[in-house]
């Protein structure tokens, strides 16, 4: 796959692969630096104040009055009923302008969507001991967890989650035994959303003037791509103005398809200096492009920071599906988008090298992808 990408210029600051490997081998990703506490258990305890480790610095706290800025802005809506050419144009424009959009008439059966929501709500209603049987570690993140990143004393986010690989699938011991239908509906849902992602990748490729198969092949082809899912629970919070459900970040992978809560809003997208609330449309998915698309397109498409605010009166559940390059696939700017006027902005990295940053440090805005620029 490396032949698809432009050669990185030989400049000071280019990444020495032997150093990357050496640093990775010295990093402890086998255990959390502190005991992990379920945020749901804190919420259910009736706590009236947010513990100090969840309190964000003043500059990072949300503004909750009036829904949080945005001046009435809305992310674009893409209707897939209009045919491939219209979809390619709409998706390309949305990703060049926003990096986020809502997609309707996407073809994923509504009854399957509801079955997934129901199954995962059922899991999070289980007793804490049952959920802790699947407690995760930072080595793979698979299972039930409540923190991202392994830096000791780092501020934490107000949320729990369950992470699973779908392709290739997590081993059986990581899949919850209850509810009974959870694995079957999750795998069926994953297959449907993967199909949607491949359609969207085709539209993104066409929007760059490339063959529809280009981005999928750049990710490793039909058998080489990786898919995974994180189900997020953001419990009720006694002081939502002090914390966040998920700190600002761009996603490290390829394409993210979010099934938002059907009753409670919380996702916000950065638009210049403002945070724009996303108001989910009934039956829609929220889609965003991630860092690897930014790199391959040489920033013609840009990933966008987003965050999650929490609610004092209601919990919020969302299901994030990630369509990513294979871990050992080399990703760099595509030769087809490079010219004398548009030189390569990024070096070539494998996805495994790239995503180690977020596994170590947790969500940190767009600091990773921006730091790679030549």
N, C-alpha and C positions, 0 to 999 in steps of 0.2 A: 504493500500500500504506500510505502514511502515515496515511490516514484510519482505519485499523484501530486506531491506537494513541492512547493518552491524550495530551492536550497537556501538555507539560512545564511545571511551575510556573515563573514568572518570578522566580527567586531568585538571589542572589549565588552564583557558582560554576557557573552553567550554562555550557555549552560554546559558545564563539564559533566558528562554522564557518569563518570566514575565517582565524582563527588556526590552526585545525587544518590547513587546506590549506596555509597558509604554512609551518608547521613541517614538514609532510610533504615539501614541495618542497625543503627545505634539508637533509633527512636523506640521507646517503649509504647507499643500499641496493644499490649496484652491485657492491661487492667486500667480501671479508672483511678485517677489520683486521689479521690476522696470517696467515701460511701455515697451511693446514689439513692436519693429519696424520690419516691413517686410524687409528682406534683398533684395528681388526683387525690392522693392520700392527705396532702396538706390542705387541699380545698375542702375535702370531706370532713376534716377535723374541726371545721368551724373557725379556723384562724381568722382574726380580724385585721391582721397586718401581714404584709409581705415580708418574709425573712430577708435579711440584709443581702444575702448572696444573689437574690433575684432583682434587686433594685438597680436600675440603670443609671449611668451618669446623666446629669441634667440635659446635656446636649442630645442624648439618645432617647429621651422619654417621649411618648406619644402625646399629641394634642388631641384630646377626646371631644372637646366642645365643638358641636356642629359637624361631627363626623370626620374632622381632621383635614381640612385644606382641600386643594385640588380645584377650587373655583368651578365646581360643576363639571369638570372634565370626566370623560368616560373612555375606557379603552375600546378599540374597534371591535366590531362584531363581524365574523365571517360566516356566511351561509354556504354550505357545501352543495346545495341543490343546483347551483348555477352551472355546473359542468367544470371540467378540468382547467380550461383556459381561464375562466373567470375566477376559479379558486386560486390558481397560481398567482394571478394579479393581486387579488385581495390579500392573500397570505403574505406575499412579498412586500406589499405596501405597508401592511400592519407591522411587519418585523423591521423594516427600515425605519419606520417612524416611531414605533412604540416598543417593539420586542415582546409585546403581550397582546393577546386578543382573546375574545370568547368565540367559540365555534358552535354553531347550531346545525341541526340536520346532519349530524355526524355519523349516524348509522349504528351506534351502540344501543342495543335494546334498553328501553326505559326500565323494564322489569328486572333486568340484570343489574342495572345501576342501583336500583332500590334494594336488591338482594345483597349487594356488597355493603351498602350502608348499614343494613339491618344486621348482617353478620358481624361486622366490626364494632358496631355499638354494643352488640351482645358480648363480645370479648371484653370490652372495656368496663362492662358492668359486672364482670366476674370479681370474686374476692381478690384482694391484693396478693394473697399467697399463691393463688392459681396463676396470676399474671407473672409474678416473680419467678415462677418455675422456668420462665423463658427469658430471664434477665440477660441482657446482652453484654458484650465487651467491645472495646474500640478496635479490636483486631479485625472484625468484619462488620460490626454493628447489627448483625442479624439478631432479631428477637425484640424483646420489650425493653425500652430504655427511657431515660429522662434527661440526657445531656448529650451534647456534641462537643468534640474536642477534648484533649487530655491535659490542657494547661491547668495547673493547680491554682485555686483561688480565682479563676476566671468568673465573671458574672454569668449567671445561668438564666435560661429562658423558662417561661411559665408554660410548660407543656410536657406531655408524655407522648411516646410514639411506639409504633411497631414497624420494624424494617424487615423486608424479605427480598431475596433475589428470586426473580421469576425465570430468567433465561441467562445462564443456566440456573436451574431451580435450587433454592436452599435445601440442604438435607432435611429429611423428615423430622428430625428432632426439633427443628426450629419452627415447625408449623403447629399452631395451637390445636389441641384436640377438640376444644369447644369454642364456639358452637359447632355442632356436627357438620354443618354444610359449609363452614368457612373456607376450607381449602378448595373445594370444588368450585364454588362461585368466584373465589379470588383468581383461580387459574383461568376460568372461562372469561372473566372480566379482563384479565391481563392480555389474553389472546386478541380480544376485540379492540382494546386500546392500542395494542401494538400495530394492528392493521391500520388504525387511524393515524398513528405516528408515521407509518410508511407512506401513507397518502400525503400527509403534510410535508414530509421530507421531499417527496416528488415535486410538490408545489414550490418549496424553497429552492430546490435545484433549478427548476424552470425559471424562477425569478432571477437567478444569476446568469441565465442564458445557457445553462448546461443541460445535459440529458437528465431526465427525471430520476434515473437510477444513481446519479452521481453521489449524492450524500450518503445513501444507504451503503454503497460500495465503499466509500471512504471510511465508514464506520466499521467495516469488516464484512460486509455482505450479509445475505439472509441468515447464514449460520454463524456469523461472527459477532453480531451485535449483542449487547447486554441489555436486559430490562430488569427493573426492580421497582419496589413500591414501598412508600412510607405512609402509614396511616397515622395521622396526628390527632391527638385529643388535647384541646386547650380548655382546662377546667375553669369554672367560675373563679374569679380573682377578687379578693377584698379591696385591693388598691390598683386597679388597672392603669391608672395614670403614672405609676412608678415603674412598670415593667413592660415586657413584650412577650408574646407567645413564641415568636421566632425573630431573632435579630436580623438586621439588614444583610442581604447577601445576594449574589447571583448564583445560579445553579452551575455546578462544574461540568455537567455532562452535555447532552445533545438537545433533546426536546423534553419538556415537562408538560404533562396533561394533568390538571388538577380537577378533581371532583370536589367542589366546595360544599360546605354545610348548606342544607336546604332551608334553614331558618335564621342562622346567625352569620352576619358579615364579620370580616376581620382582616382580609388580605388588603395590603396597600402597596402600590407601585410607585417608585420614584420617577418623577417627571421633572427634570431639571432640578430645582431646589425644593420642590414640593412633594408631598406624599398624597397620591390620588387613591381614594377608596375604590375598591372594585365591588360593584353591585352585581352579583351573579344573576344571570337570566335563567329562568326555570328550564331545565332540560339541557342546558349548555355545559360545556367544559371550558375551563380557563387554560389557555396554552401560553407557554413562554419558551423562547429559545434560550439556550444556555451557552456556556463559555466556549465549548468546542465548535459550535456553529459560528461564533464570532471569529475564532481563530481560522477556520477553514475558509470563511468568506473574506478574510482579511479586513474585518470590521465593516463590511458592507451591511451585514446584519450584526446587531449588537445585543448582547445579553443585558438585562436590566435588573437593578437592585429591587428587591421587594422585602417586605416584612409582614408580621402578623401582630395585630393588637388583640387584647383579651377583653373579656366582658365581666362585669360584676354580677350579673343576674343569670347568665346562661353559659353553658359549656358549648364548645364548637368542635365538630369532627370534620376532618377533610381527608381525602385520599389522593396522594401525589404519586403519579406513575412517571418513571424516568426511562427514556429511551436513549441509550448511551453507546459510544464506541466500545468494542471489545477492549479489555484491559491492556492487552499487549499491542494494540494497534497504534501506529505512529500517526500523530495528528499535527498538521502544519498548514499554512496558507496554500490553497490550491493553485497550481501553476496557471490555470485558466483565468484567474482573477488578478494575476500579477503582471505589471508592465513597468516601463520606465517611469511613468507618472505615479504608479501605485506599487511601490516596492513592498516586499514582504515585511510585515510588522512584527511577526512572532517567530520564535524558533519552533522546531519540531520536537514534540514530547510524546511518550506513550500516555494513554489515559490513566494507567496505574500510577505513573510518576506524578501526573497532574493532580489527581484527586487525593493524594496523600496529604496535601496541605490542609484541606478542610477536615480530614480525619484527625489531624493533629490539633488544629487551632479552632475548629468550629467556624460558624458563619462570621465573615469579616468583610462585608461589603463586596466591592469588586477589586480588592487589593491584590488578589492572586493574578488574575488575567492581565490587569494593568501593569503589574510589576514585570511581566514577561516581555513587554514591548522593547524592541531594539532602540 
